[in-house]
Amino acid sequence: MIGFRATRSSRQIRADSDLPDRPAESEAPVWKKTVFVVSLCLSLAGAARAFPPEASQASPLQEADSLYQKQDWAGAARIYQDVVKREPDNGRAWSRLGACRQHLGQLPQAIAAYQKAEAIGHNPLVMYNLATAHALAGRREEAFGWLDKAAQAGFAQAETMESDADLESLKDDSRFKSVLEKVKINAQPCAFLPEARQFDFWVGKWDVRTPAGDPAGTNTIDLVLGGCALIENWSGAKGGTGKSLNFYDKIKKRWQQTWVDNQGDAIEFLDGEYKDGVLRFRAEKKQADGTTLRRRLSFFNLGPDRVRQFSEQSTDGGKTWTTEYDLTYNRIK
Protein backbone atom coordinates (compact mmCIF):
# COMPACT_ATOMS: atom_id res chain seq x y z
CA MET A 1 0.00 0.00 0.00
CA ILE A 2 1.27 3.45 -0.89
CA GLY A 3 2.79 5.37 1.98
CA PHE A 4 2.89 2.41 4.39
CA ARG A 5 5.50 -0.21 5.23
CA ALA A 6 4.80 -3.28 7.30
CA THR A 7 8.51 -3.76 8.20
CA ARG A 8 11.00 -1.44 9.79
CA SER A 9 14.46 -0.46 8.48
CA SER A 10 17.64 -1.87 10.01
CA ARG A 11 18.37 1.59 11.46
CA GLN A 12 15.05 1.55 13.28
CA ILE A 13 15.67 -1.98 14.59
CA ARG A 14 19.17 -1.05 15.88
CA ALA A 15 17.88 2.11 17.47
CA ASP A 16 15.16 0.17 19.28
CA SER A 17 17.72 -2.35 20.57
CA ASP A 18 19.72 0.44 22.28
CA LEU A 19 16.75 1.59 24.33
CA PRO A 20 16.75 0.53 28.00
CA ASP A 21 14.02 -1.84 29.16
CA ARG A 22 10.90 0.01 30.28
CA PRO A 23 8.97 -1.01 33.37
CA ALA A 24 5.56 -2.59 32.77
CA GLU A 25 3.71 0.27 34.44
CA SER A 26 5.06 2.68 31.78
CA GLU A 27 3.27 0.82 28.96
CA ALA A 28 0.18 2.46 27.45
CA PRO A 29 -3.19 1.18 28.75
CA VAL A 30 -4.84 -1.56 26.68
CA TRP A 31 -7.75 0.67 25.65
CA LYS A 32 -5.34 3.20 24.12
CA LYS A 33 -3.67 0.46 22.09
CA THR A 34 -7.05 -0.71 20.88
CA VAL A 35 -8.04 2.81 19.84
CA PHE A 36 -4.77 3.16 17.96
CA VAL A 37 -5.22 -0.12 16.07
CA VAL A 38 -8.81 0.74 15.10
CA SER A 39 -7.73 4.20 13.92
CA LEU A 40 -4.92 2.70 11.90
CA CYS A 41 -7.28 0.20 10.22
CA LEU A 42 -9.73 2.98 9.35
CA SER A 43 -6.89 5.03 7.89
CA LEU A 44 -5.71 2.12 5.77
CA ALA A 45 -9.24 1.46 4.52
CA GLY A 46 -9.61 5.11 3.56
CA ALA A 47 -6.32 5.03 1.72
CA ALA A 48 -7.42 1.94 -0.18
CA ARG A 49 -10.56 3.73 -1.31
CA ALA A 50 -8.59 6.79 -2.29
CA PHE A 51 -6.19 4.78 -4.43
CA PRO A 52 -8.23 2.02 -6.16
CA PRO A 53 -6.34 -0.41 -8.43
CA GLU A 54 -6.21 0.59 -12.05
CA ALA A 55 -8.95 -1.01 -14.16
CA SER A 56 -7.53 -3.71 -16.44
CA GLN A 57 -7.73 -2.85 -20.08
CA ALA A 58 -9.72 -5.09 -22.41
CA SER A 59 -7.66 -7.43 -24.58
CA PRO A 60 -7.70 -6.91 -28.35
CA LEU A 61 -9.86 -10.01 -28.76
CA GLN A 62 -12.39 -8.67 -26.23
CA GLU A 63 -12.42 -5.33 -28.01
CA ALA A 64 -13.00 -7.05 -31.36
CA ASP A 65 -15.81 -9.16 -29.87
CA SER A 66 -17.44 -6.02 -28.51
CA LEU A 67 -17.35 -4.35 -31.92
CA TYR A 68 -18.64 -7.57 -33.49
CA GLN A 69 -21.66 -7.58 -31.16
CA LYS A 70 -22.30 -3.97 -32.13
CA GLN A 71 -22.12 -4.99 -35.81
CA ASP A 72 -19.20 -2.68 -36.44
CA TRP A 73 -17.89 -5.06 -39.06
CA ALA A 74 -15.07 -2.87 -40.34
CA GLY A 75 -13.76 -2.05 -36.86
CA ALA A 76 -13.99 -5.64 -35.69
CA ALA A 77 -12.32 -6.93 -38.86
CA ARG A 78 -9.29 -4.68 -38.33
CA ILE A 79 -8.71 -6.03 -34.84
CA TYR A 80 -9.45 -9.66 -35.71
CA GLN A 81 -6.88 -9.31 -38.51
CA ASP A 82 -4.28 -8.26 -35.95
CA VAL A 83 -5.31 -11.08 -33.62
CA VAL A 84 -4.85 -13.82 -36.24
CA LYS A 85 -1.45 -12.40 -37.17
CA ARG A 86 -0.33 -12.91 -33.57
CA GLU A 87 -2.40 -16.09 -33.04
CA PRO A 88 -2.59 -17.93 -36.37
CA ASP A 89 -4.18 -20.98 -34.69
CA ASN A 90 -7.10 -19.02 -33.23
CA GLY A 91 -9.96 -20.63 -35.15
CA ARG A 92 -12.65 -18.51 -33.52
CA ALA A 93 -10.91 -15.27 -34.53
CA TRP A 94 -10.53 -16.54 -38.11
CA SER A 95 -14.21 -17.48 -38.21
CA ARG A 96 -15.35 -14.09 -36.96
CA LEU A 97 -12.98 -12.35 -39.33
CA GLY A 98 -14.66 -14.30 -42.13
CA ALA A 99 -18.11 -13.22 -40.92
CA CYS A 100 -17.02 -9.57 -40.82
CA ARG A 101 -15.62 -9.78 -44.35
CA GLN A 102 -18.83 -11.42 -45.55
CA HIS A 103 -20.97 -8.66 -44.02
CA LEU A 104 -18.73 -6.13 -45.74
CA GLY A 105 -19.24 -7.89 -49.08
CA GLN A 106 -15.60 -8.93 -49.27
CA LEU A 107 -16.36 -12.48 -50.30
CA PRO A 108 -12.90 -13.75 -51.41
CA GLN A 109 -11.40 -12.54 -48.11
CA ALA A 110 -14.33 -14.05 -46.19
CA ILE A 111 -13.85 -17.43 -47.87
CA ALA A 112 -10.11 -17.36 -47.17
CA ALA A 113 -10.71 -16.61 -43.47
CA TYR A 114 -13.39 -19.29 -43.15
CA GLN A 115 -11.09 -21.84 -44.75
CA LYS A 116 -8.42 -21.05 -42.15
CA ALA A 117 -10.98 -21.54 -39.36
CA GLU A 118 -12.30 -24.79 -40.87
CA ALA A 119 -8.81 -26.25 -41.21
CA ILE A 120 -8.19 -25.59 -37.51
CA GLY A 121 -11.40 -26.88 -35.96
CA HIS A 122 -13.50 -28.62 -38.66
CA ASN A 123 -16.54 -26.91 -37.16
CA PRO A 124 -19.81 -27.65 -39.03
CA LEU A 125 -20.99 -24.06 -38.48
CA VAL A 126 -17.88 -22.76 -40.24
CA MET A 127 -18.54 -25.20 -43.08
CA TYR A 128 -22.05 -23.84 -43.35
CA ASN A 129 -20.75 -20.26 -43.45
CA LEU A 130 -18.35 -21.26 -46.19
CA ALA A 131 -21.35 -22.52 -48.15
CA THR A 132 -23.19 -19.22 -47.74
CA ALA A 133 -20.15 -17.22 -48.84
CA HIS A 134 -19.68 -19.39 -51.93
CA ALA A 135 -23.40 -19.10 -52.72
CA LEU A 136 -23.24 -15.31 -52.54
CA ALA A 137 -20.20 -15.42 -54.82
CA GLY A 138 -22.17 -17.43 -57.39
CA ARG A 139 -20.14 -20.61 -56.87
CA ARG A 140 -22.97 -23.16 -56.63
CA GLU A 141 -20.89 -26.33 -56.75
CA GLU A 142 -18.60 -25.18 -53.97
CA ALA A 143 -21.62 -24.02 -51.95
CA PHE A 144 -23.34 -27.41 -52.22
CA GLY A 145 -20.07 -29.15 -51.44
CA TRP A 146 -19.70 -27.27 -48.16
CA LEU A 147 -23.39 -27.66 -47.28
CA ASP A 148 -23.05 -31.41 -47.64
CA LYS A 149 -19.88 -31.44 -45.54
CA ALA A 150 -21.64 -29.39 -42.85
CA ALA A 151 -24.55 -31.86 -42.79
CA GLN A 152 -22.20 -34.83 -42.58
CA ALA A 153 -20.34 -33.12 -39.71
CA GLY A 154 -23.57 -32.70 -37.73
CA PHE A 155 -24.92 -29.27 -38.67
CA ALA A 156 -28.46 -29.26 -37.24
CA GLN A 157 -29.91 -25.75 -37.72
CA ALA A 158 -32.58 -26.68 -40.24
CA GLU A 159 -34.74 -23.59 -39.68
CA THR A 160 -31.73 -21.33 -40.21
CA MET A 161 -30.88 -23.08 -43.45
CA GLU A 162 -34.46 -22.85 -44.73
CA SER A 163 -34.76 -19.12 -44.07
CA ASP A 164 -31.20 -18.01 -44.87
CA ALA A 165 -31.32 -15.37 -47.62
CA ASP A 166 -27.64 -16.02 -48.40
CA LEU A 167 -28.65 -19.42 -49.79
CA GLU A 168 -31.55 -18.13 -51.90
CA SER A 169 -29.75 -18.89 -55.15
CA LEU A 170 -29.56 -22.60 -54.21
CA LYS A 171 -33.12 -23.27 -53.12
CA ASP A 172 -34.45 -24.09 -56.59
CA ASP A 173 -31.98 -26.99 -56.83
CA SER A 174 -33.10 -30.48 -55.77
CA ARG A 175 -29.81 -30.88 -53.94
CA PHE A 176 -30.87 -28.20 -51.49
CA LYS A 177 -33.87 -30.26 -50.35
CA SER A 178 -31.69 -33.35 -50.06
CA VAL A 179 -29.16 -31.62 -47.82
CA LEU A 180 -31.95 -30.02 -45.79
CA GLU A 181 -33.35 -33.47 -45.01
CA LYS A 182 -29.96 -34.53 -43.67
CA VAL A 183 -29.85 -31.42 -41.48
CA LYS A 184 -33.34 -32.14 -40.16
CA ILE A 185 -32.24 -35.66 -39.24
CA ASN A 186 -29.29 -34.16 -37.37
CA ALA A 187 -31.68 -31.90 -35.48
CA GLN A 188 -34.13 -34.68 -34.54
CA PRO A 189 -32.46 -38.05 -35.15
CA CYS A 190 -35.07 -40.03 -33.21
CA ALA A 191 -37.90 -38.62 -35.31
CA PHE A 192 -36.35 -40.35 -38.35
CA LEU A 193 -35.28 -43.57 -36.62
CA PRO A 194 -37.88 -46.27 -37.42
CA GLU A 195 -37.13 -48.28 -34.27
CA ALA A 196 -37.70 -45.21 -32.09
CA ARG A 197 -41.21 -44.92 -33.54
CA GLN A 198 -42.28 -48.48 -32.62
CA PHE A 199 -43.92 -47.44 -29.34
CA ASP A 200 -45.82 -44.46 -30.75
CA PHE A 201 -49.05 -46.49 -30.63
CA TRP A 202 -49.03 -45.94 -26.84
CA VAL A 203 -48.89 -42.12 -27.13
CA GLY A 204 -52.10 -40.35 -26.11
CA LYS A 205 -54.67 -40.03 -23.32
CA TRP A 206 -56.30 -43.25 -22.18
CA ASP A 207 -59.13 -44.60 -20.10
CA VAL A 208 -57.79 -47.82 -18.56
CA ARG A 209 -59.99 -50.73 -17.41
CA THR A 210 -59.73 -54.25 -16.01
CA PRO A 211 -60.92 -57.34 -17.93
CA ALA A 212 -64.22 -57.02 -16.04
CA GLY A 213 -64.63 -53.48 -17.35
CA ASP A 214 -64.00 -51.80 -14.02
CA PRO A 215 -62.04 -48.50 -14.02
CA ALA A 216 -58.34 -49.03 -13.28
CA GLY A 217 -57.22 -45.48 -13.86
CA THR A 218 -56.19 -43.02 -16.53
CA ASN A 219 -52.89 -42.71 -18.32
CA THR A 220 -51.31 -39.99 -20.44
CA ILE A 221 -48.27 -40.80 -22.56
CA ASP A 222 -46.35 -37.94 -24.18
CA LEU A 223 -43.52 -37.88 -26.70
CA VAL A 224 -40.59 -35.81 -25.38
CA LEU A 225 -36.99 -34.94 -26.27
CA GLY A 226 -37.63 -34.63 -29.98
CA GLY A 227 -39.31 -38.02 -30.10
CA CYS A 228 -36.44 -39.81 -28.32
CA ALA A 229 -38.52 -40.80 -25.29
CA LEU A 230 -42.05 -41.35 -23.99
CA ILE A 231 -43.19 -40.11 -20.58
CA GLU A 232 -45.99 -42.02 -18.86
CA ASN A 233 -48.22 -40.26 -16.30
CA TRP A 234 -50.37 -42.84 -14.52
CA SER A 235 -53.22 -42.03 -12.14
CA GLY A 236 -54.84 -45.06 -10.53
CA ALA A 237 -58.54 -45.28 -9.74
CA LYS A 238 -57.64 -46.00 -6.10
CA GLY A 239 -55.31 -43.01 -5.81
CA GLY A 240 -51.90 -44.38 -6.73
CA THR A 241 -49.74 -42.45 -9.19
CA GLY A 242 -46.62 -43.26 -11.14
CA LYS A 243 -44.42 -42.26 -14.04
CA SER A 244 -42.18 -44.04 -16.45
CA LEU A 245 -39.52 -43.03 -18.96
CA ASN A 246 -39.42 -45.16 -22.10
CA PHE A 247 -36.78 -44.96 -24.81
CA TYR A 248 -35.07 -46.92 -27.55
CA ASP A 249 -31.37 -47.49 -26.88
CA LYS A 250 -29.84 -47.37 -30.36
CA ILE A 251 -26.57 -48.86 -29.10
CA LYS A 252 -28.16 -51.89 -27.43
CA LYS A 253 -30.95 -51.89 -30.05
CA ARG A 254 -33.48 -52.52 -27.31
CA TRP A 255 -36.26 -50.61 -25.55
CA GLN A 256 -36.02 -49.69 -21.88
CA GLN A 257 -38.59 -48.52 -19.33
CA THR A 258 -37.83 -46.98 -15.94
CA TRP A 259 -40.88 -46.91 -13.66
CA VAL A 260 -41.32 -45.20 -10.28
CA ASP A 261 -44.48 -44.64 -8.25
CA ASN A 262 -45.59 -42.48 -5.33
CA GLN A 263 -44.72 -45.28 -2.90
CA GLY A 264 -41.08 -45.22 -3.96
CA ASP A 265 -41.27 -48.51 -5.85
CA ALA A 266 -38.94 -48.45 -8.86
CA ILE A 267 -38.54 -51.05 -11.60
CA GLU A 268 -36.16 -51.24 -14.54
CA PHE A 269 -37.73 -53.03 -17.50
CA LEU A 270 -35.00 -53.99 -19.96
CA ASP A 271 -34.44 -55.73 -23.29
CA GLY A 272 -37.67 -54.42 -24.81
CA GLU A 273 -38.29 -55.75 -28.29
CA TYR A 274 -41.12 -54.93 -30.68
CA LYS A 275 -42.27 -57.87 -32.76
CA ASP A 276 -45.60 -58.83 -34.37
CA GLY A 277 -47.36 -55.80 -32.91
CA VAL A 278 -46.22 -56.43 -29.32
CA LEU A 279 -43.52 -54.64 -27.31
CA ARG A 280 -42.19 -57.00 -24.64
CA PHE A 281 -40.01 -56.11 -21.64
CA ARG A 282 -38.48 -58.11 -18.81
CA ALA A 283 -37.35 -57.17 -15.31
CA GLU A 284 -35.71 -58.70 -12.25
CA LYS A 285 -35.71 -57.23 -8.76
CA LYS A 286 -34.55 -58.36 -5.32
CA GLN A 287 -37.32 -58.40 -2.73
CA ALA A 288 -37.09 -57.52 0.97
CA ASP A 289 -36.94 -61.23 1.89
CA GLY A 290 -33.98 -61.78 -0.43
CA THR A 291 -35.88 -63.58 -3.20
CA THR A 292 -35.83 -62.42 -6.82
CA LEU A 293 -39.06 -61.35 -8.50
CA ARG A 294 -39.14 -61.66 -12.27
CA ARG A 295 -41.58 -59.75 -14.46
CA ARG A 296 -42.68 -59.88 -18.08
CA LEU A 297 -44.43 -56.75 -19.33
CA SER A 298 -46.12 -56.67 -22.74
CA PHE A 299 -47.87 -53.91 -24.70
CA PHE A 300 -50.19 -55.07 -27.50
CA ASN A 301 -50.95 -52.70 -30.37
CA LEU A 302 -54.66 -53.38 -30.98
CA GLY A 303 -55.23 -50.54 -33.44
CA PRO A 304 -55.28 -46.74 -33.37
CA ASP A 305 -57.51 -46.48 -30.29
CA ARG A 306 -56.82 -49.59 -28.17
CA VAL A 307 -53.81 -50.99 -26.31
CA ARG A 308 -53.49 -53.96 -23.97
CA GLN A 309 -50.93 -53.88 -21.14
CA PHE A 310 -50.26 -57.31 -19.66
CA SER A 311 -47.90 -58.09 -16.75
CA GLU A 312 -46.78 -61.49 -15.44
CA GLN A 313 -44.51 -62.33 -12.52
CA SER A 314 -42.50 -65.32 -11.32
CA THR A 315 -40.89 -66.09 -7.96
CA ASP A 316 -39.33 -69.44 -8.94
CA GLY A 317 -36.79 -68.29 -11.50
CA GLY A 318 -39.24 -68.28 -14.40
CA LYS A 319 -40.52 -71.85 -14.06
CA THR A 320 -44.09 -70.67 -13.51
CA TRP A 321 -45.80 -67.37 -14.18
CA THR A 322 -48.88 -65.69 -12.71
CA THR A 323 -50.83 -62.72 -14.00
CA GLU A 324 -50.03 -59.50 -12.12
CA TYR A 325 -52.51 -57.37 -14.07
CA ASP A 326 -54.26 -57.26 -17.44
CA LEU A 327 -55.41 -53.81 -18.57
CA THR A 328 -57.19 -52.49 -21.64
CA TYR A 329 -56.59 -48.93 -22.84
CA ASN A 330 -59.29 -47.02 -24.73
CA ARG A 331 -58.21 -43.73 -26.24
CA ILE A 332 -59.85 -40.59 -24.87
CA LYS A 333 -60.63 -38.47 -27.92
C-alpha positions in Angstrom: 0.0 0.0 0.0 1.3 3.5 -0.9 2.8 5.4 2.0 2.9 2.4 4.4 5.5 -0.2 5.2 4.8 -3.3 7.3 8.5 -3.8 8.2 11.0 -1.4 9.8 14.5 -0.5 8.5 17.6 -1.9 10.0 18.4 1.6 11.5 15.0 1.6 13.3 15.7 -2.0 14.6 19.2 -1.1 15.9 17.9 2.1 17.5 15.2 0.2 19.3 17.7 -2.4 20.6 19.7 0.4 22.3 16.8 1.6 24.3 16.7 0.5 28.0 14.0 -1.8 29.2 10.9 0.0 30.3 9.0 -1.0 33.4 5.6 -2.6 32.8 3.7 0.3 34.4 5.1 2.7 31.8 3.3 0.8 29.0 0.2 2.5 27.4 -3.2 1.2 28.7 -4.8 -1.6 26.7 -7.7 0.7 25.6 -5.3 3.2 24.1 -3.7 0.5 22.1 -7.1 -0.7 20.9 -8.0 2.8 19.8 -4.8 3.2 18.0 -5.2 -0.1 16.1 -8.8 0.7 15.1 -7.7 4.2 13.9 -4.9 2.7 11.9 -7.3 0.2 10.2 -9.7 3.0 9.4 -6.9 5.0 7.9 -5.7 2.1 5.8 -9.2 1.5 4.5 -9.6 5.1 3.6 -6.3 5.0 1.7 -7.4 1.9 -0.2 -10.6 3.7 -1.3 -8.6 6.8 -2.3 -6.2 4.8 -4.4 -8.2 2.0 -6.2 -6.3 -0.4 -8.4 -6.2 0.6 -12.1 -9.0 -1.0 -14.2 -7.5 -3.7 -16.4 -7.7 -2.8 -20.1 -9.7 -5.1 -22.4 -7.7 -7.4 -24.6 -7.7 -6.9 -28.4 -9.9 -10.0 -28.8 -12.4 -8.7 -26.2 -12.4 -5.3 -28.0 -13.0 -7.0 -31.4 -15.8 -9.2 -29.9 -17.4 -6.0 -28.5 -17.3 -4.4 -31.9 -18.6 -7.6 -33.5 -21.7 -7.6 -31.2 -22.3 -4.0 -32.1 -22.1 -5.0 -35.8 -19.2 -2.7 -36.4 -17.9 -5.1 -39.1 -15.1 -2.9 -40.3 -13.8 -2.0 -36.9 -14.0 -5.6 -35.7 -12.3 -6.9 -38.9 -9.3 -4.7 -38.3 -8.7 -6.0 -34.8 -9.4 -9.7 -35.7 -6.9 -9.3 -38.5 -4.3 -8.3 -36.0 -5.3 -11.1 -33.6 -4.9 -13.8 -36.2 -1.5 -12.4 -37.2 -0.3 -12.9 -33.6 -2.4 -16.1 -33.0 -2.6 -17.9 -36.4 -4.2 -21.0 -34.7 -7.1 -19.0 -33.2 -10.0 -20.6 -35.1 -12.6 -18.5 -33.5 -10.9 -15.3 -34.5 -10.5 -16.5 -38.1 -14.2 -17.5 -38.2 -15.4 -14.1 -37.0 -13.0 -12.3 -39.3 -14.7 -14.3 -42.1 -18.1 -13.2 -40.9 -17.0 -9.6 -40.8 -15.6 -9.8 -44.3 -18.8 -11.4 -45.5 -21.0 -8.7 -44.0 -18.7 -6.1 -45.7 -19.2 -7.9 -49.1 -15.6 -8.9 -49.3 -16.4 -12.5 -50.3 -12.9 -13.7 -51.4 -11.4 -12.5 -48.1 -14.3 -14.1 -46.2 -13.8 -17.4 -47.9 -10.1 -17.4 -47.2 -10.7 -16.6 -43.5 -13.4 -19.3 -43.1 -11.1 -21.8 -44.8 -8.4 -21.1 -42.1 -11.0 -21.5 -39.4 -12.3 -24.8 -40.9 -8.8 -26.2 -41.2 -8.2 -25.6 -37.5 -11.4 -26.9 -36.0 -13.5 -28.6 -38.7 -16.5 -26.9 -37.2 -19.8 -27.6 -39.0 -21.0 -24.1 -38.5 -17.9 -22.8 -40.2 -18.5 -25.2 -43.1 -22.1 -23.8 -43.3 -20.7 -20.3 -43.4 -18.3 -21.3 -46.2 -21.4 -22.5 -48.2 -23.2 -19.2 -47.7 -20.1 -17.2 -48.8 -19.7 -19.4 -51.9 -23.4 -19.1 -52.7 -23.2 -15.3 -52.5 -20.2 -15.4 -54.8 -22.2 -17.4 -57.4 -20.1 -20.6 -56.9 -23.0 -23.2 -56.6 -20.9 -26.3 -56.7 -18.6 -25.2 -54.0 -21.6 -24.0 -52.0 -23.3 -27.4 -52.2 -20.1 -29.2 -51.4 -19.7 -27.3 -48.2 -23.4 -27.7 -47.3 -23.0 -31.4 -47.6 -19.9 -31.4 -45.5 -21.6 -29.4 -42.9 -24.5 -31.9 -42.8 -22.2 -34.8 -42.6 -20.3 -33.1 -39.7 -23.6 -32.7 -37.7 -24.9 -29.3 -38.7 -28.5 -29.3 -37.2 -29.9 -25.8 -37.7 -32.6 -26.7 -40.2 -34.7 -23.6 -39.7 -31.7 -21.3 -40.2 -30.9 -23.1 -43.4 -34.5 -22.9 -44.7 -34.8 -19.1 -44.1 -31.2 -18.0 -44.9 -31.3 -15.4 -47.6 -27.6 -16.0 -48.4 -28.6 -19.4 -49.8 -31.5 -18.1 -51.9 -29.8 -18.9 -55.2 -29.6 -22.6 -54.2 -33.1 -23.3 -53.1 -34.4 -24.1 -56.6 -32.0 -27.0 -56.8 -33.1 -30.5 -55.8 -29.8 -30.9 -53.9 -30.9 -28.2 -51.5 -33.9 -30.3 -50.4 -31.7 -33.3 -50.1 -29.2 -31.6 -47.8 -32.0 -30.0 -45.8 -33.4 -33.5 -45.0 -30.0 -34.5 -43.7 -29.8 -31.4 -41.5 -33.3 -32.1 -40.2 -32.2 -35.7 -39.2 -29.3 -34.2 -37.4 -31.7 -31.9 -35.5 -34.1 -34.7 -34.5 -32.5 -38.0 -35.1 -35.1 -40.0 -33.2 -37.9 -38.6 -35.3 -36.4 -40.3 -38.3 -35.3 -43.6 -36.6 -37.9 -46.3 -37.4 -37.1 -48.3 -34.3 -37.7 -45.2 -32.1 -41.2 -44.9 -33.5 -42.3 -48.5 -32.6 -43.9 -47.4 -29.3 -45.8 -44.5 -30.7 -49.1 -46.5 -30.6 -49.0 -45.9 -26.8 -48.9 -42.1 -27.1 -52.1 -40.3 -26.1 -54.7 -40.0 -23.3 -56.3 -43.2 -22.2 -59.1 -44.6 -20.1 -57.8 -47.8 -18.6 -60.0 -50.7 -17.4 -59.7 -54.2 -16.0 -60.9 -57.3 -17.9 -64.2 -57.0 -16.0 -64.6 -53.5 -17.4 -64.0 -51.8 -14.0 -62.0 -48.5 -14.0 -58.3 -49.0 -13.3 -57.2 -45.5 -13.9 -56.2 -43.0 -16.5 -52.9 -42.7 -18.3 -51.3 -40.0 -20.4 -48.3 -40.8 -22.6 -46.4 -37.9 -24.2 -43.5 -37.9 -26.7 -40.6 -35.8 -25.4 -37.0 -34.9 -26.3 -37.6 -34.6 -30.0 -39.3 -38.0 -30.1 -36.4 -39.8 -28.3 -38.5 -40.8 -25.3 -42.0 -41.4 -24.0 -43.2 -40.1 -20.6 -46.0 -42.0 -18.9 -48.2 -40.3 -16.3 -50.4 -42.8 -14.5 -53.2 -42.0 -12.1 -54.8 -45.1 -10.5 -58.5 -45.3 -9.7 -57.6 -46.0 -6.1 -55.3 -43.0 -5.8 -51.9 -44.4 -6.7 -49.7 -42.5 -9.2 -46.6 -43.3 -11.1 -44.4 -42.3 -14.0 -42.2 -44.0 -16.4 -39.5 -43.0 -19.0 -39.4 -45.2 -22.1 -36.8 -45.0 -24.8 -35.1 -46.9 -27.6 -31.4 -47.5 -26.9 -29.8 -47.4 -30.4 -26.6 -48.9 -29.1 -28.2 -51.9 -27.4 -31.0 -51.9 -30.0 -33.5 -52.5 -27.3 -36.3 -50.6 -25.6 -36.0 -49.7 -21.9 -38.6 -48.5 -19.3 -37.8 -47.0 -15.9 -40.9 -46.9 -13.7 -41.3 -45.2 -10.3 -44.5 -44.6 -8.3 -45.6 -42.5 -5.3 -44.7 -45.3 -2.9 -41.1 -45.2 -4.0 -41.3 -48.5 -5.8 -38.9 -48.5 -8.9 -38.5 -51.0 -11.6 -36.2 -51.2 -14.5 -37.7 -53.0 -17.5 -35.0 -54.0 -20.0 -34.4 -55.7 -23.3 -37.7 -54.4 -24.8 -38.3 -55.7 -28.3 -41.1 -54.9 -30.7 -42.3 -57.9 -32.8 -45.6 -58.8 -34.4 -47.4 -55.8 -32.9 -46.2 -56.4 -29.3 -43.5 -54.6 -27.3 -42.2 -57.0 -24.6 -40.0 -56.1 -21.6 -38.5 -58.1 -18.8 -37.4 -57.2 -15.3 -35.7 -58.7 -12.3 -35.7 -57.2 -8.8 -34.5 -58.4 -5.3 -37.3 -58.4 -2.7 -37.1 -57.5 1.0 -36.9 -61.2 1.9 -34.0 -61.8 -0.4 -35.9 -63.6 -3.2 -35.8 -62.4 -6.8 -39.1 -61.4 -8.5 -39.1 -61.7 -12.3 -41.6 -59.7 -14.5 -42.7 -59.9 -18.1 -44.4 -56.8 -19.3 -46.1 -56.7 -22.7 -47.9 -53.9 -24.7 -50.2 -55.1 -27.5 -51.0 -52.7 -30.4 -54.7 -53.4 -31.0 -55.2 -50.5 -33.4 -55.3 -46.7 -33.4 -57.5 -46.5 -30.3 -56.8 -49.6 -28.2 -53.8 -51.0 -26.3 -53.5 -54.0 -24.0 -50.9 -53.9 -21.1 -50.3 -57.3 -19.7 -47.9 -58.1 -16.8 -46.8 -61.5 -15.4 -44.5 -62.3 -12.5 -42.5 -65.3 -11.3 -40.9 -66.1 -8.0 -39.3 -69.4 -8.9 -36.8 -68.3 -11.5 -39.2 -68.3 -14.4 -40.5 -71.9 -14.1 -44.1 -70.7 -13.5 -45.8 -67.4 -14.2 -48.9 -65.7 -12.7 -50.8 -62.7 -14.0 -50.0 -59.5 -12.1 -52.5 -57.4 -14.1 -54.3 -57.3 -17.4 -55.4 -53.8 -18.6 -57.2 -52.5 -21.6 -56.6 -48.9 -22.8 -59.3 -47.0 -24.7 -58.2 -43.7 -26.2 -59.8 -40.6 -24.9 -60.6 -38.5 -27.9 
